[in-house]
C-alpha cells in the first residue's frame, strides 16, 4: 500500500520536475508565448500536489484517531475515493479489519476468563499494594466474605482486622491458613498470593479457598483414629483389673470368718476393692460410650419432610418442656420443605441440641427454644436450633465439637462431636453462633 502511494508521489514529483525543466528551457530560449502557457500547468500541478498531500494527511489523521480511540468500526470508502487515495484507504481498511479481529479475540478471551473466574468456588481479588485500592473481585469472594463491594483493602479491617493483616502479610508464592469471622462465625480459609506489575504499578492478587469442610473432615478422621486406639487400650487395660477386683472380693468374703476384723481392716479392704471395681466398670462404660463415635459409617437416606421431624421432636420433648416451663416455638414457612437424610440420625442430632438448649435456658426468666428451617442463598437446606440461654464465650466456640470437651459439670463431651460426625456423613456441616448472656443457635446445613 505504502509503496503504491510512494510511487504516486514520485510520479507527481517527476512530472513536476519535467514541467519545470521545460519551463526553464523555454525561459532560456526566450519563448515567452509558450512560457505563458506552461505557468498554469505548473500552478495546477502544485495545487494538485498540495491537495493530494492534504487529503493523505487528513486520511492519516482519521486513521490515527480511530486507532487512538480503538474505533475499529470506521470504514474508509475506497470506491468513491480519488484514484491516488484508493490504495491508502484500502490499506487503512485492511489494518482496521486486522485490529478488529484481534480486539474481538481479546474480548472473547476476556469474557471467557471472566466467566471462568465467576464460576469457580475460589474467591479472587486484586489490589494495588501502594494505595490498597481494590481493582477487581469475583462473585465467590463476595459470597464468601459477604461483601457486595470493597473499594479499599483497609475497609476490610473494620470488619475483620485479623484477616486483613493475614492478607497483607502473605507473601507471593506462599499459602497459609487464616480465619475469617463472618457474623461471628469462624471460617477457615487458605490464602495464596502472587504479585504482578503493570504501568509502573505493583498489584497483589489473593486467592481465597474455603477449607472449613476439608479441615473438619481431616480433624474428624484424626479424632476417630485416636478414639479407636484409646478405647481399645483402655478396655484391654481396665477389663482385667475389674475382673481381678471381683475375684478379690469373692476371696475376701470366703475368708472373712477367719480374719480378725476388730479394727475394721477387713471392711476397709472390702470398701477399697469395691471402689476399684466400681471405677473400673465406670472406665469401661466410658470407653464403650466413646466407641459409639466410630460405629456410624453408613446412612439410610430417605426423602424426609422437615415438618415431620419437627412434629416428632415436639411430641417427644413436650413433657420435659412443660415440666420446666420452657416455650418451644416452631417456624416453618414452607410446609413442603424436604431433605435427603437418615431420619433416626437427624432426630438424634435434634434431640441432642434441644437437650443442650434446655440446659442453657433453665435459669432464664422466660426460657424459649426455636426450631426453624429454610433454604439458604446457597441453595442449602438449613435447620436452625436457637435458644435465649446464657450463651457461650467466643473462645469456647472452636472447642465444643472436640471429643471429651464439655461445658457441663457432668457432661461426657460426646454429644456435639457425634452430631457433627452425623452431619458430615450427610455431606453437610454444622455451625454455631453464640453471644454470652443472649443465647446460642446451631445451624445444620444439608446439601441442596
Secondary structure, DSSP 8 states (H G I E B T S, - for coil): -HHHHHHHHHHHHHHHHHHHHHHHHHHHTT-HHHHHHHHHHHHHHHHHHHHHHHHHHHHHHHHHHHHHTT-TT-----TTS-HHHHHHHHHHHHHHHHHHHHHHHHHHHHHHHHHHHHHSSSEEEEEETTT-BEEEE-HHHHHHHT-S--SBHHHHHTT-HHHHHHHHH--TT-EEEEEEEETTEEEEEEEEEEEEEETTEEEEEEEEEE-HHHHHHHHHHHHHHHHHHHHHHHHHHHHHHHHHHHHHHHHHHHHGGGS--TTSHHHHHHHHHHHHHHHHHHHHHHHHHHHGGGT------EEEEHHHHHHHHHHHHHHHHHHTT-EEEEE-S-TT-EEEE-HHHHHHHHHHHHHHHHHHHTTSTT-EEEEEEEE-TTS-EEEEEEE-S----GGGTTTTTSTT--SSTT--S-HHHHHHHHHHHTT-EEEEEEETTTEEEEEEEE--
